[in-house]
Amino acid sequence: MHVETTDGVDGRRWLTLVLLAFAQFMLIVDITVVQVALPSIGDDLRLERAALTWVVTTYTLVFGGLMIFGGRLADLLGARRTLLAGLVVFTLASLASGLAQNAAVLITGRAGQGIGAALMSPAALSILTATFHGRERHRALGIWAAIGGAGAAIGVLLSGLLTAGPGWQWVFFVNVPIGVAILVLIPRLVGPDRSRERQSLDVPGALLVTASTAALIYGLVHAGDAGWGSTGTLAAVGGAIIGYGAFALTEAKAAAPLMRPQTLARRPVVSGTFLMLLATGLLLGLFFVTSLYFQHVLRFSALKTGLLFLPVAIAITIGAQLGAHLISRVGGRVIAVASFALVAAGAAMLTQISPGDGVATSVLPGFVIAALGVGPVFVTATTTTLANVPAAESGVASGVVNTFHELGGSIGVAVVSTIAAASLSSAGTPDLGGFTDAYLASAIAAAGAAVVALVLVPAGKPQAVAGHGHGHGH
């Protein structure tokens, strides 16, 4: 795979970056684009809380579970082929989701989007790194990093605009013209894939880790309705534990494992996966419960809810930029501890929410502070990991860390949905108890993460690495 070296090559290469950035932006936005639309989706399709949670988590679950597998597929079939195949799957799944008339079709469509995204994201980055070199590559990766930093919050804003305008279906339909345009243009800009050595694919590993995580999330969601001691909850969580054990055994014996045990055992990788899991779980969990608080309790419109997420998007971006500037001066450990402490403080402030107070004083201060704290953790997770593992393992390490970006979002939403279940399902005037309990749990989790980061995150000042949130190397 290569970009043709003809007259105007610079323009072609930067146009390629624009298209790849649009593709990646589409994938990241779809993590949160359904957030504000959830009440409208629930009303139109008559979905219960558990089904609404799966509308959010199915996408990130499949995306994260299959992303490293998608990278292996790009190595085998070529990045351009894999990107185009993923685009076709993602675009068709988006169309199906928008046309859905029931929960089964919508959740299946979200799973299809996750499969397409898992093929597209690593393949797009592979094309980008093959297209740019030297300083230009750093600039290109910087643009890629910015997409990962703000895309999730912009998804919430876009969700409000589309839901209030043409309808919730358009949070999915909007992907169709973008996908078709990229499908038409990429083959004109990116040359055919070059032949490469045949590699084996760890299909059992990919299926096991995805199925095990699905069982874990099902157990968490089921616990909100039936209790933690119910047969369904215990069976799902037990099945997840058994599945993860089988996955570990499979990886130890596989000739080309999805995740190498030696890499997983490295402290920087453990640290990076922990940071990414907690940061994304806290961020998307807070997004989920706050968007529902705005609409269920305060009765805000989808448009007003989306606009209220704009300062949160700005806070995440500022936090990520601050983290990138400071990490080479003070080290990743200091930033991780301080950032999680900031998230804990913001979430603790949110426990004091009151419908009688204005949003500007009751909700936004804590929400913005928590978002400001999450931004630097994304930078720290990737930077400290890649600066402390051998170069030969950096691709696998990056893939593992970013897999936990998607899985963290799934688990975070499932946990806060379970905690807030009573408030979300209450008839008449919603009870605030479930919302404040979810915020309190977030504050405790963030404070605990700060303590763990103090011990787990490697000391020292790592080299600056371009990328956060979604940098995959292969």
Disulfide bonds with the S-S distance in Angstrom:
none
